[in-house]
Amino acid sequence: MNYSLDYIAISDRGLVRQNNEDSAYAGPRLLALADGMGGHAAGEVASQLMIARVSKLDDDQPGADLLDALAIACAEGNSSIAEEIEANPVTEGMGTTLTALLFDGERVGLCHVGDSRGYLLRDGELTQITRDDTYVQSLVDEGSLTAEEASVHPQRSLILKALTGRPVEPTLKYREVRKGDRYLLCSDGLSDPVSRETIAEALAEGTPAESANRLVELALRSGGPDNITIIIADVVDASVDTPIQPALAGALGAIDSEAPRPNTSAGRAAAMRPPAEQERAVTTEPAADAPKQRGRWLVATFVVLALVAIAAVATWGWRKNDSMYHLAVEDGVVQVMHGVSGSLLGMSLHSHHQYVCLSDSNEVKLPDPATDREALDCHLLAPEDLAPAARAQLDGLPADSYDEIRGQIGRLADQALPVCLTVEARPGEGDAPADEPAEGSSEAPTAATSEAADGGIGSEPGVNCREVRR
């Protein structure tokens, strides 16, 4: 039996952010949400480029393989990001998440990268249908954290997988649909400040539009710390009148002002925010129309998406490099670089700004690069000083403001290996001579052994402990 989707897309930049880096698209066959990242490195450009490419799937023939189509569109969107970074190195560090559902009337294909979320409300029970590509989720999978502990962990936003122009494998899977199913796609601007139980209660009530507005209100009441973007779609009989006009939200919104807020404390707080620079509309509810108009709507939508993306690229392409910083490994140690990585016309776009130095107690120091390294009273942070999961993150950390880079450094320091302790023989202690090397051996006797910070023998620097300056 074939079904249709009754959908809504809505977004709000929240109470803290000055712009909206989320992009969302909802159409008869496609629901897609991208949460841009990178701050000054043009996160909204990355999300726009991704959705502009993925949105073309809404006009594909339903017979196409859903997962193949999603995988190809995701890869092409990622390539668009890579091409933009190459053309405009100042955008180095931008990236985006992607959570998308492609519908064929009987089932949906799911494509997921990052920490945006997909939920299914079926028979009153809410199920998360995506897995967060985050550090804390890996700890939950290992059994080191409970889901409740992960929800308040200080590193819960540390993403292990995102679309930054580098190759990445998305999660792809099929899901059968049933009449009455309600799907929710949302950015972490909703899932972080609002509990799962509260989301379930709000999602179970009203029309898609009423439920979406209620969820935005709940996120604002919780402080609105990030952009809040929501797509809700109900699975209904194909005979039911459903929208044919795509709904755009966030950085791809179609009007120039935010929707009116309800007369609540959160609504009034949102209304009092200073206007964002070049703020785009954050909500558009689709209206049903005759099927013969669908092609014209889609063509117009693709043109708008292309123009918005081009305008955003032109705006962001030459943003000042002075506000950008990033972490890089040079000379075997982690360093803070001023500017973005790469070069333009043969000239480097970054310079050495600070070393990253750790004390025995994991206290972070950031000495000037002119400082004599031998005179430092701390240990310069090297990749091998970090836990394996943290090492893997180094290459993918985005360029951002200096404050954000300080935050990245703090999170890396929290994942440093314990200090290796060296136990040396004291002069005059013991009468027994050092062991003689075996005959034919070239090994010299040693008067010291290493212990891990917990006192265990057999520690190995770079494997289960880190060396520090003594």
VENLINWO-V520117 format. One record per pair of residues at least 24 apart in sequence whose C-alpha atoms are under 7 Angstrom apart, sorted by the first residue. I is the first residue (numbers start at 0). GAP is how many residues later the second one is. If there is no record, write none. Layout:
I_GAP + I_GAP
This chain:
0_105 + 1_103 + 1_104 + 1_236 + 2_102 + 2_103 + 2_232 + 2_233 + 2_234 + 2_235 + 3_101 + 3_231 + 3_232 + 3_233 + 3_234 + 4_228 + 4_229 + 4_230 + 4_231 + 4_237 + 5_227 + 5_228 + 5_229 + 5_236 + 5_237 + 6_201 + 6_225 + 6_226 + 6_227 + 7_200 + 7_201 + 7_223 + 7_224 + 7_225 + 7_239 + 7_277 + 7_278 + 8_221 + 8_222 + 8_223 + 8_238 + 8_239 + 8_240 + 8_274 + 8_275 + 8_276 + 9_202 + 9_219 + 9_220 + 9_221 + 9_239 + 9_272 + 9_273 + 9_274 + 10_217 + 10_218 + 10_219 + 10_238 + 10_239 + 10_271 + 10_272 + 11_215 + 11_216 + 11_217 + 11_238 + 11_270 + 12_213 + 12_214 + 12_215 + 13_206 + 13_210 + 13_211 + 13_212 + 13_213 + 13_214 + 14_205 + 14_208 + 14_209 + 14_210 + 14_255 + 14_258 + 15_208 + 15_209 + 15_210 + 16_209 + 16_210 + 17_258 + 18_257 + 18_258 + 18_260 + 19_24 + 19_207 + 19_230 + 19_231 + 20_26 + 20_230 + 21_25 + 21_205 + 21_207 + 21_228 + 21_229 + 22_24 + 22_25 + 22_28 + 22_226 + 22_227 + 22_228 + 22_229 + 23_224 + 23_225 + 23_226 + 23_228 + 24_30 + 24_221 + 24_222 + 24_223 + 24_224 + 25_220 + 25_221 + 25_222 + 26_31 + 26_217 + 26_218 + 26_219 + 26_220 + 27_30 + 27_215 + 27_216 + 28_29 + 28_73 + 28_74 + 28_75 + 29_27 + 29_28 + 29_71 + 29_72 + 29_73 + 30_69 + 30_70 + 30_71 + 31_67 + 31_68 + 31_69 + 32_65 + 32_66 + 32_67 + 32_152 + 33_62 + 33_63 + 33_64 + 33_65 + 34_61 + 34_62 + 34_63 + 34_81 + 34_152 + 35_59 + 35_60 + 35_61 + 36_57 + 36_58 + 36_59 + 37_55 + 37_56 + 37_57 + 37_360 + 37_361 + 37_362 + 38_361 + 39_360 + 40_49 + 40_50 + 40_51 + 40_52 + 40_53 + 40_358 + 40_359 + 41_49 + 41_52 + 41_274 + 42_51 + 42_52 + 42_53 + 43_207 + 44_264 + 44_267 + 44_268 + 45_35 + 45_48 + 45_49 + 45_50 + 46_49 + 47_203 + 47_204 + 47_261 + 48_28 + 48_31 + 48_32 + 48_260 + 49_27 + 49_28 + 51_253 + 51_254 + 52_24 + 61_42 + 65_36 + 65_43 + 66_42 + 66_105 + 66_106 + 69_41 + 77_85 + 77_86 + 77_87 + 78_86 + 80_83 + 80_84 + 81_83 + 87_229 + 88_253 + 89_227 + 89_228 + 89_229 + 89_231 + 89_250 + 90_226 + 91_248 + 91_249 + 91_307 + 92_305 + 92_306 + 93_70 + 93_304 + 94_67 + 94_68 + 94_69 + 95_66 + 95_67 + 95_68 + 96_65 + 96_66 + 105_70 + 105_71 + 106_68 + 106_69 + 106_70 + 107_66 + 107_67 + 107_68 + 107_69 + 108_64 + 108_65 + 108_66 + 109_62 + 109_63 + 109_64 + 110_59 + 110_60 + 110_61 + 111_58 + 111_59 + 111_60 + 112_48 + 112_49 + 112_57 + 112_58 + 113_45 + 113_47 + 113_48 + 114_44 + 114_73 + 115_70 + 115_71 + 115_72 + 116_68 + 116_69 + 116_70 + 117_66 + 117_67 + 117_68 + 118_64 + 118_65 + 118_66 + 119_61 + 119_62 + 119_63 + 119_64 + 120_60 + 120_61 + 120_62 + 121_59 + 121_60 + 123_80 + 125_74 + 132_26 + 132_27 + 132_28 + 133_24 + 133_25 + 133_26 + 134_24 + 134_25 + 154_256 + 159_233 + 177_57 + 178_56 + 178_57 + 178_58 + 179_54 + 179_55 + 179_56 + 180_53 + 180_54 + 181_50 + 181_51 + 181_52 + 181_53 + 182_49 + 182_50 + 182_51 + 183_47 + 183_48 + 183_49 + 184_45 + 184_46 + 184_47 + 185_43 + 185_44 + 185_45 + 186_41 + 186_42 + 186_43 + 188_36 + 188_37 + 188_38 + 188_39 + 189_29 + 189_38 + 192_26 + 192_29 + 193_24 + 193_25 + 193_28 + 207_24 + 207_25 + 216_49 + 219_46 + 220_45 + 241_46 + 242_43 + 242_44 + 242_45 + 242_46 + 243_44 + 243_45 + 243_50 + 244_41 + 244_42 + 244_43 + 244_49 + 244_52 + 245_40 + 246_37 + 246_38 + 246_39 + 247_36 + 248_32 + 248_33 + 248_34 + 248_35 + 249_30 + 249_31 + 249_32 + 250_29 + 251_53 + 252_27 + 252_28 + 252_29 + 252_30 + 253_27 + 254_25 + 254_26 + 255_24 + 255_25 + 256_24 + 257_24 + 258_24 + 322_78 + 323_75 + 323_76 + 323_77 + 323_78 + 324_74 + 324_75 + 324_76 + 324_77 + 324_80 + 325_72 + 325_73 + 325_74 + 325_79 + 331_50 + 332_47 + 332_48 + 332_49 + 332_50 + 333_47 + 333_48 + 333_49 + 339_59 + 355_24 + 355_25 + 356_24 + 359_59 + 359_108 + 361_51 + 377_91 + 378_89 + 378_90 + 383_78 + 384_31 + 384_32 + 384_77 + 384_81 + 385_29 + 385_30 + 385_31 + 386_28 + 386_29 + 386_30 + 389_25 + 416_47 + 416_48 + 416_49 + 417_35 + 417_47 + 417_48 + 418_33 + 418_34 + 418_46 + 418_47 + 418_48 + 418_49 + 419_30 + 419_31 + 419_32 + 419_33 + 419_39 + 419_41 + 419_45 + 419_46 + 419_47 + 420_29 + 420_30 + 420_31 + 420_32 + 421_26 + 421_27 + 421_28 + 421_29 + 422_25 + 422_26 + 422_27 + 423_24 + 423_25
